[in-house]
Each structure stands twice: as C-alpha cells, then as structure tokens.
Amino acid sequence: MSFPLLTATAALPAIGAIATAAVPAARRTAAKWLALLFSLATLALAITVLVRFDPDGERYQLTESHSWIADFGVRYELGVDGIAVALIALTALLIPFIVLAGWHDADPLETGSRRWRPTQGFFALILAVEAMVIISFEATDVFLFYIFFEAMLIPMYFLIGGFGDRAHEHGEEKAATQRSYAAVKFLLYNLAGGLIMLAAVIGLYVVAGNFSLTEIAQARANGELEMATSTERWLFLGFFFAFAVKAPLWPLHTWLPNAMQESTAPVAVLITAVVDKVGTFAMLRFCLQLFPEASKWATPVILVLAVISIIYGALLAVGQRDIKRLIAYASISHFGFIVMGIFAMTSQGQSGATLYMVNHGISTAVLMLIAGFLISRRGSRLIADFGGVQKVAPVLAGTFLIGGLATLSLPGLAPFVSEFLVLVGTFTRYPVIGIIATFGIVLAALYTLVLYQRTMTGPVKPEVAAMPDLRVREIAVVAPLVVLLVFLGVYPKPVTDVVNPAVKQTLSDVQKKDPQPEVEAAK
C-alpha cells in the first residue's frame, strides 16, 4: 500500500490545530511556534505533491479510495489534477505567512478589557481552515467535498467574530457589534448557499446512484447516464449558487466587504486568497464536469454577472474611505475576471482563470498584509487618516506600491499574465463581454493609484510622523511574496505547465474547442 500523501497533506494541519489548541494559555509563544512549524511541514508535503504530480499523466493522480458510508454510496475518495495541485500549493504557501503576519494579532488586549483573546485558539483555527480547504481541493467524492465545503465555515465564523481588527474608530463596544454582524452575515450567506447545494447533492445521488465525481463524469461521457435537460439545469443551479456565494459573485457578494473589514489582515487574506478560491475551483471541477450541457446553457447569464462584478466591484473600490473595504471590492472585481475566464469556455480563458486564482492569492496577500501593518501602526483603517508615509517608512510604502501595482495588473508582475489570458480567451468567443471587461483595468489603476497617493504621498501628517518602518518579521512575511510576484510575472511557465493539461480535459468535458482565428498566420 502506497503512502497516502493526499490524506497526510490535509491531516497534518488538522493535527496541528489540535496540538496548538491544547497548548496551555500561559504559553502563547509556544502555540505560535507550533502553528508555524505545522504550517511549514504542510508546505513541505504540498511541495511533495507538486513534485510527484505528472502533468502529462492521468487526469487524477495520487488517488485514494476507501468505503465510508456504504449504504449511501459515499466513499472517501481523493485525487488531484493540475488545477487542484496549483491551489493546494498556493494554500500551503500562504498559511505560514498568515501565521507570521498574525503573530501578535491574538495577544491579550489591554488590562480591563472585557474581551479575552485565546492566542492558541486563533492559530488553531487558521490551521483547521487550512486542513478543510486542502481536502476540499482533493475530494473527488461529491458528498465528501460538501462536508468540508460547509465545515470550513465554523472556524472562519470564529476567526471573524472572535478575533476582529482592533483598529476601530467607534470604540470597542461598537467594534464588537460590527464584528458579530460581519461574522453572522458571512455564516448566513454561505449556509444558505450550502443548503441549496445539499438539495442538489441529494438530487444528483437520486439520478446517478453514487457520489463519485469520476464515475458520474465517465458515465455521462460514455452515454451510460442520461439526465433530463430540466433536471441537469436545476442541479447545476444548485451547485453554482453555492459556489457563486463563496466566490463571491455579484449579487451574492455583500458578505465579503463586511467580513474583510472587521477581520484582522491575516484573516482577511485567509478569506479572499484561500477560502474563496474553493468556490471558483469547484465551478471548474464540479459544474463543468457533472453538468456540461447546463454549463453551456447558463454561460451567457454567468458572463453578464461576471462583467457586472468586474465593473461594480471596481467602481465601489474607487469610492471607499476604508482601506480594507477598498481591497475587498477590488477582490470582487478580480473574482469577476476569474469566473469570466472559466465560462468563456476557451483554453486561454480557463488557463488564465486558474493562473488568476494563484496570482490573485499572492498579490492580495501582499497588499492586505502590508495594509494590516500600516493600520496597526496608525490605529485606523480610514484612508484620510494617513499621508506622507513614504517619507517616514519607505520600505513599507515601497512594498505597498508593489502590491498595488500587482493588483492593477502591471506588466511584469504575476496578475498581468493571468488577466491578459482571461481577456484574450473571452474576446475570441465573446468580444463584447471582453471589451466591457477591459474597463475594469482602467478602474483598477484609478483606485490603486488614488489609494497610494492619499496614504503614502503628500505632507507627513503628525499622527504618522513617528511611524516605524517594516520590522524584520514583517519583511520576512512580504519579501518572499514580492519575489514570487515578480518571478511569476516574468516566467509563469511553471504554473501553466501544471494547469494546462487539466484545462484541456475540462474543455473536453463540455465539448468545447477554441475558436479558430479568422485570419490564418502566414507560413
């Protein structure tokens, strides 16, 4: 029996969560180091998965399959394709930086505060989310995926509601109320999507007789499993609705700005760079493979929703006064690009969308973590409370600028390649949609440069005159991510080589081919 590498990759952070939670409250530093150690060990296993994966091999590799609930056809089935491998690597890469960035975020508050912050609980919850996200990327049994797709809401709820941002202009009592509101809103939105998906999962079992993604997809491809058109469409909508909430896609996005605003910066990164990727990943893995005809039927409406997300998110980002809410609305715009690339049904679009998931995770982590360092120094999230930071903290300002330029997809930085592929892939099949989406780039330049101008340039405000520059721990958090942004911006081939074969197989599932160019290239 071969070593269960995929199980180990998901189980290790879960074990780390339990071990970290068991550390006595008096030994907070030990809990932090233990969480960091487990996150680094998980990264080592994720790298092993990446090395052992053969992009030119079988579609699903490193597979594991064991009977679980035999009476209902539920199996413990795991397997990864190139898209899953890339996102597992992203998740495992970001968690150590999230742990380091949040090193002091769960330290006890000032004496006399009514709020108690168990340090070990904060880091244990982060590791628990990592475990659930990784197994969601690995699961090839629909019911197994559903369990962890929903279960990750529990630790996220406590991270948002129990460990919120300390920088709040209305005082601790008002801050606690807003954190609770954001956490409940996050939970209700995602639970509603999950309940609708549960109905669709049950309906899929009634039609197919099992929950195995590979068996159902193979039976559909071979003509052994027929679904009535109306049945397939309703099941598709049940799955897609849940994934669109998680993504988040307009108009199901409204939970995200509140959640990111009230979370600490590392938890905000965990939300948008890690957890939300499960939604867009699941569109590729489940919607397109299980319901190919319904996916094509829904494509025009989904593309319109994606374009609205792009423009709407960017427009609202322009008008924000709060740094975190600005980054949240920018992420909504970026997720619109990802969804648009997926449903453009072209190899460039889907490769770009997958690459966008990876690049957006890295670029958002840089921008949000630097914003978190900035906010913690000033004690405010309001853009108007800053000014002239680049004169007193040039390293902080420089890295903030790099994160902002990556957000607006500057050529030479990683998001540019993915955004370009998405737009090219969309334009070749849906030129009007592609043209409208390009306005999102213009708006991204506007909100990013205005944010930098108002916070970093101009006269030095008295409140930031003594602001310290980045410390060693903070540089250790952002420097590797900045290097990765530049490397993947210049040389994205390591990621595209992994994901492209899986993208071609996904296009084959929906029986789509790339449009032929109207003018042939000269020989």
C-alpha positions in Angstrom: 0.0 0.0 0.0 1.5 3.4 -1.0 1.8 6.2 1.4 -1.5 8.3 1.5 0.2 11.6 0.6 -3.1 13.5 0.0 -4.6 12.4 3.3 -1.3 13.4 5.1 -1.3 16.8 3.4 -4.8 17.5 4.8 -4.4 15.7 8.1 -1.2 17.4 9.2 -2.7 20.9 9.7 -5.7 19.3 11.4 -3.3 17.6 13.8 -1.5 20.9 14.2 -4.8 22.6 15.0 -5.5 20.1 17.8 -2.0 20.3 19.2 -1.9 24.1 19.1 -5.3 24.3 20.8 -4.0 22.0 23.6 -1.1 24.4 24.5 -1.7 25.9 27.9 -2.9 29.5 27.8 0.2 30.7 29.6 2.4 29.5 26.8 1.3 31.7 24.0 4.6 31.9 22.3 4.9 28.1 22.2 1.5 28.0 20.5 2.6 30.4 17.8 5.8 28.5 17.1 3.9 25.2 17.0 1.4 26.6 14.5 4.2 27.9 12.3 6.0 24.5 12.5 3.0 22.6 11.4 2.3 25.1 8.6 5.8 24.7 7.3 5.6 20.9 7.5 2.3 21.1 5.5 4.1 23.2 2.9 6.8 20.5 2.6 4.1 17.9 1.9 2.4 20.2 -0.6 5.7 20.6 -2.4 6.0 16.8 -2.5 2.5 16.5 -4.1 3.6 19.1 -6.7 6.9 17.2 -7.4 5.2 13.8 -7.7 2.4 15.1 -9.9 2.9 14.4 -13.6 1.1 17.0 -15.8 1.2 14.6 -18.7 -0.1 11.6 -16.7 -3.6 10.5 -15.7 -6.1 13.2 -15.0 -6.5 12.4 -11.3 -3.3 11.2 -9.6 -2.2 10.2 -6.1 -5.7 8.8 -5.7 -7.1 7.2 -2.6 -10.4 5.4 -2.3 -12.0 3.8 0.7 -15.5 2.8 1.5 -17.1 5.2 4.0 -20.9 5.1 4.2 -21.5 2.1 2.0 -25.3 2.1 2.3 -25.4 5.5 0.6 -22.6 5.0 -1.8 -20.4 7.6 0.0 -16.6 6.9 -0.4 -13.5 8.6 1.0 -12.1 9.4 -2.5 -9.2 11.8 -3.1 -7.4 12.7 -6.3 -5.7 15.8 -7.7 -5.5 17.2 -11.2 -3.2 20.1 -12.2 -5.7 22.8 -11.1 -6.0 21.3 -7.6 -2.3 20.8 -7.2 -1.7 24.5 -8.0 -4.3 25.6 -5.5 -3.0 23.2 -2.8 0.4 24.7 -3.3 -0.9 28.2 -3.0 -2.8 27.4 0.2 0.2 25.7 1.8 2.4 28.6 0.8 0.3 31.4 2.2 -0.5 29.8 5.6 3.0 30.2 7.1 3.0 33.9 6.0 -0.5 34.3 7.5 0.7 32.8 10.8 3.8 35.1 10.9 1.8 38.2 9.9 -0.7 37.5 12.7 2.0 36.8 15.3 0.6 39.5 17.7 -3.0 39.7 16.5 -4.3 37.4 19.2 -2.2 38.7 22.1 -4.2 39.8 25.2 -5.8 43.2 24.9 -5.2 46.0 27.4 -5.9 45.4 31.1 -9.5 45.8 32.0 -10.8 44.9 28.5 -13.9 42.7 28.5 -12.6 40.8 25.5 -10.5 37.7 26.0 -8.4 36.5 23.1 -7.1 32.9 23.4 -3.9 33.1 21.4 -3.7 29.3 20.8 -7.3 29.3 19.6 -6.5 31.9 16.9 -3.7 29.9 15.4 -5.5 26.5 15.8 -8.5 27.9 13.8 -6.2 29.0 11.0 -4.7 25.5 10.7 -8.2 24.0 10.9 -9.3 26.1 7.9 -6.1 25.1 6.0 -6.9 21.4 6.5 -10.5 21.8 5.3 -9.5 23.8 2.3 -6.9 21.3 1.2 -9.2 18.3 1.5 -11.8 20.3 -0.5 -9.3 20.6 -3.3 -8.5 16.9 -3.1 -12.0 15.4 -2.7 -13.4 13.5 -5.8 -16.5 12.3 -3.9 -19.2 15.0 -4.1 -20.5 14.3 -0.6 -17.1 14.3 1.0 -16.4 17.7 -0.7 -19.7 19.1 0.5 -18.9 18.2 4.1 -15.7 20.2 4.2 -17.1 22.9 1.9 -19.5 23.6 4.7 -17.4 22.7 7.7 -14.8 25.4 7.0 -17.5 28.0 7.8 -17.3 27.2 11.5 -13.6 28.2 12.2 -14.0 31.1 9.8 -17.0 32.4 11.8 -15.0 32.4 15.0 -12.0 34.0 13.3 -14.1 36.9 12.0 -16.3 37.3 15.1 -13.8 36.5 17.8 -10.6 37.9 16.6 -11.5 41.0 14.7 -9.5 44.1 13.9 -8.5 46.3 16.8 -8.4 49.4 14.7 -11.9 50.9 15.0 -12.9 54.5 15.2 -16.1 53.8 17.2 -14.7 52.1 20.3 -14.6 48.5 21.5 -18.3 48.0 22.1 -19.3 49.2 18.6 -16.4 47.2 17.1 -17.7 44.0 18.8 -21.2 44.6 17.4 -19.9 45.1 13.9 -17.7 42.0 14.1 -20.6 39.9 15.2 -22.7 41.3 12.4 -20.0 40.6 9.8 -19.5 37.0 11.2 -23.2 36.2 11.2 -23.7 37.7 7.7 -20.8 35.6 6.4 -22.3 32.5 8.0 -25.9 33.0 6.8 -24.9 33.7 3.2 -22.7 30.7 3.0 -25.1 28.4 4.9 -27.9 29.4 2.5 -25.7 28.5 -0.5 -24.7 25.3 1.2 -28.3 24.2 1.9 -29.3 24.8 -1.7 -26.2 22.8 -2.7 -27.2 20.0 -0.3 -30.5 19.6 -2.1 -28.7 19.4 -5.4 -26.2 16.8 -4.0 -29.2 14.7 -2.9 -30.8 15.1 -6.3 -27.5 14.1 -8.0 -27.4 10.9 -5.9 -31.0 10.1 -6.9 -30.1 10.4 -10.5 -26.7 8.8 -10.5 -26.9 6.3 -7.6 -23.5 7.4 -6.2 -21.4 10.4 -5.3 -18.2 9.6 -7.2 -17.2 12.5 -9.4 -15.0 10.3 -11.7 -17.7 7.6 -12.1 -20.5 10.0 -12.8 -18.5 12.1 -15.3 -17.3 8.9 -17.0 -20.8 7.5 -17.2 -22.1 10.8 -18.7 -19.3 10.9 -21.2 -20.0 7.3 -22.3 -23.7 7.9 -22.6 -24.4 5.4 -19.7 -26.1 8.1 -17.6 -28.7 10.3 -19.1 -30.2 13.3 -17.3 -33.3 15.2 -18.4 -32.5 18.7 -19.5 -34.6 20.3 -16.8 -33.0 18.0 -14.1 -29.5 18.8 -15.2 -30.2 22.5 -15.2 -31.7 22.5 -11.7 -28.9 20.5 -10.3 -26.3 22.8 -12.0 -28.0 25.9 -10.5 -28.0 24.3 -7.0 -24.2 23.7 -7.2 -23.4 27.0 -8.9 -25.4 29.1 -6.4 -23.3 27.8 -3.5 -20.1 28.3 -5.4 -21.1 31.8 -6.5 -21.7 32.8 -2.9 -18.3 31.5 -1.9 -16.6 33.1 -4.9 -18.1 35.8 -4.4 -20.0 36.8 -7.5 -22.4 39.7 -7.8 -25.1 39.9 -6.4 -24.2 37.3 -3.8 -21.1 39.2 -2.7 -22.3 41.6 0.0 -20.9 39.5 2.9 -17.3 39.9 1.8 -16.7 43.7 2.4 -18.0 43.3 6.0 -16.0 40.2 6.7 -12.8 41.6 5.4 -13.3 45.0 7.1 -13.9 43.5 10.5 -11.2 40.8 10.3 -7.5 41.1 11.1 -5.4 41.5 8.0 -4.2 37.8 8.1 -7.7 36.5 8.4 -8.8 38.8 5.6 -6.1 37.2 3.4 -7.3 33.7 4.5 -10.8 34.6 3.4 -10.1 36.0 -0.1 -6.9 34.4 -1.0 -7.6 30.9 0.3 -11.2 30.1 1.2 -12.9 31.9 -1.6 -10.8 30.0 -4.2 -12.8 26.9 -3.3 -15.8 28.4 -5.0 -14.1 29.2 -8.3 -12.2 25.9 -8.2 -15.5 24.0 -7.7 -17.0 25.6 -10.7 -14.3 24.0 -12.8 -14.3 20.7 -11.1 -18.0 20.0 -10.4 -20.2 22.3 -12.5 -18.4 21.8 -15.8 -17.7 18.1 -15.4 -21.0 17.0 -13.9 -23.3 19.3 -15.9 -21.7 20.2 -19.2 -24.8 21.0 -21.1 -26.3 23.0 -18.3 -23.0 24.9 -18.0 -23.2 25.9 -21.7 -26.9 26.8 -21.3 -26.1 29.2 -18.3 -22.9 30.7 -19.8 -24.5 33.9 -21.2 -26.1 34.9 -17.9 -23.0 34.0 -15.9 -20.8 36.0 -18.2 -23.1 39.0 -17.7 -22.9 38.6 -13.9 -19.1 38.3 -14.1 -18.8 41.5 -16.0 -21.1 43.3 -13.6 -18.8 42.0 -10.8 -15.8 43.4 -12.5 -17.2 46.9 -13.1 -19.3 47.1 -10.0 -16.5 46.0 -7.7 -14.0 48.4 -9.2 -16.4 51.3 -9.1 -17.2 50.8 -5.5 -13.5 50.4 -4.7 -12.9 53.8 -6.1 -15.3 55.4 -3.7 -14.2 53.7 -0.5 -12.9 55.5 2.6 -11.8 52.3 4.4 -8.6 50.6 3.2 -9.8 47.1 3.8 -13.2 47.7 2.2 -11.4 49.0 -0.9 -9.3 45.8 -1.1 -12.4 43.8 -0.6 -14.3 45.4 -3.5 -11.1 45.1 -5.6 -11.2 41.3 -4.9 -14.9 41.2 -6.0 -13.8 42.7 -9.3 -10.9 40.2 -9.6 -13.2 37.2 -8.9 -15.4 38.5 -11.8 -12.4 38.1 -14.1 -11.9 34.5 -12.8 -15.5 33.5 -13.3 -15.5 35.1 -16.7 -12.4 33.1 -17.7 -13.9 29.9 -16.6 -17.2 30.3 -18.5 -15.5 31.8 -21.6 -15.0 28.1 -22.5 -11.6 28.6 -24.1 -8.2 27.2 -23.2 -6.8 30.7 -22.8 -9.7 31.8 -20.6 -9.6 28.8 -18.3 -5.8 28.7 -18.0 -5.9 32.4 -17.3 -8.6 31.9 -14.7 -6.7 29.2 -12.9 -3.5 31.2 -13.0 -5.5 34.2 -11.8 -6.6 32.2 -8.7 -2.9 31.7 -7.8 -1.7 35.2 -8.7 -4.6 36.9 -7.0 -3.9 35.0 -3.9 -0.3 36.2 -3.8 -1.0 39.8 -4.8 -3.9 40.2 -2.4 -1.8 38.7 0.4 1.0 41.3 -0.2 -1.4 44.3 -0.4 -3.6 43.3 2.5 -0.8 42.2 4.9 1.1 45.5 4.2 -2.2 47.3 4.8 -2.6 45.5 8.0 0.9 46.5 9.2 0.0 50.1 8.2 -3.3 50.1 10.0 -1.8 48.5 13.2 0.7 51.4 13.4 -1.8 54.2 13.0 -4.8 52.5 14.8 -7.2 53.4 11.9 -8.4 51.9 8.7 -9.6 55.3 7.2 -7.6 56.5 4.2 -8.0 60.1 5.3 -6.0 59.4 8.5 -2.8 58.7 6.5 -0.5 60.9 4.4 3.2 61.2 3.7 4.0 57.6 4.9 6.6 57.1 2.2 8.8 59.8 3.8 8.9 58.1 7.3 8.6 54.4 6.3 10.0 54.0 2.7 10.2 50.2 2.8 6.6 49.9 3.9 5.5 52.3 1.2 7.6 50.6 -1.5 6.1 47.1 -0.8 2.6 48.6 -0.6 3.2 50.1 -4.0 4.3 46.8 -5.4 1.2 45.1 -4.0 -1.0 47.9 -5.5 0.7 47.6 -8.9 0.2 43.9 -8.9 -3.5 44.5 -8.1 -3.9 46.7 -11.2 -2.1 44.0 -13.2 1.0 45.9 -14.2 3.0 44.1 -16.9 6.0 42.3 -15.3 4.0 41.3 -12.2 2.2 38.0 -11.9 -1.5 39.1 -12.2 -0.9 40.7 -15.6 -0.3 37.4 -17.4 -3.5 35.8 -16.0 -5.7 38.8 -16.6 -4.3 39.1 -20.2 -5.1 35.4 -20.8 -8.6 35.8 -19.4 -9.4 38.8 -21.6 -7.9 37.1 -24.8 -9.8 33.9 -24.1 -13.0 35.8 -23.6 -12.6 38.1 -26.5 -12.1 35.2 -29.0 -15.6 33.9 -28.2 -17.5 36.8 -26.7 -15.9 40.0 -28.0 -18.5 42.4 -26.5 -18.0 40.9 -23.0 -14.3 41.1 -23.4 -14.3 44.7 -24.4 -16.6 45.8 -21.5 -14.4 43.9 -19.0 -11.3 45.8 -20.1 -12.8 48.9 -18.4 -12.1 47.1 -15.1 -8.4 47.5 -15.8 -8.8 51.3 -16.1 -10.8 51.5 -12.8 -8.2 49.3 -11.1 -5.5 51.8 -12.0 -7.7 54.5 -10.6 -8.5 53.1 -7.2 -5.0 51.7 -6.7 -3.1 54.8 -7.5 -5.5 57.1 -5.6 -5.1 54.8 -2.6 -1.3 55.1 -2.8 -1.4 58.8 -3.4 -3.7 59.6 -0.4 -1.9 57.3 2.1 1.8 57.4 1.1 2.5 60.8 -0.6 1.9 64.4 0.3 2.7 66.2 3.6 3.5 64.0 6.6 0.6 64.0 9.0 1.5 64.5 12.6 -0.1 61.1 13.5 2.3 59.2 11.2 5.4 61.2 11.8 6.9 58.7 14.2 5.6 55.6 12.3 8.3 52.9 12.3 9.3 51.1 9.1 8.8 47.4 8.5 10.4 45.2 11.1 12.4 42.0 10.4 9.4 39.7 10.9 7.2 41.8 8.6 9.9 41.9 5.9 10.2 38.1 6.2 6.4 38.0 5.6 6.2 40.1 2.4 9.6 39.8 0.8 9.2 36.2 -0.5 5.8 37.0 -1.8 7.0 40.1 -3.7 9.8 37.9 -5.2 7.2 35.4 -6.3 5.0 38.1 -7.8 8.0 39.2 -10.0 9.1 35.7 -10.8 5.7 34.5 -12.0 5.2 37.8 -13.8 8.3 37.2 -15.9 8.1 33.4 -16.0 4.6 31.9 -15.4 5.5 28.6 -17.2 6.0 26.5 -14.0 2.3 27.1 -13.2 0.9 27.0 -16.7 2.7 23.7 -17.4 0.9 22.1 -14.5 -2.6 23.5 -15.1 -2.9 23.5 -18.9 -3.5 19.7 -19.4 -6.3 19.8 -16.8 -7.8 22.8 -18.6 -7.8 20.9 -21.9 -9.6 18.0 -20.2 -12.2 20.3 -18.7 -12.9 21.8 -22.1 -13.3 18.3 -23.4 -15.9 17.6 -20.8 -18.1 20.4 -22.1 -17.2 19.5 -25.7 -15.8 22.9 -26.5 -12.9 23.8 -28.7 -11.1 27.1 -29.1 -12.5 29.3 -31.9 -10.4 29.3 -35.0 -8.7 32.6 -35.9 -10.4 34.4 -38.8 -7.1 35.1 -40.5 -4.5 32.3 -40.7 -1.0 33.1 -39.7 1.5 33.5 -42.5 3.6 30.4 -43.1 
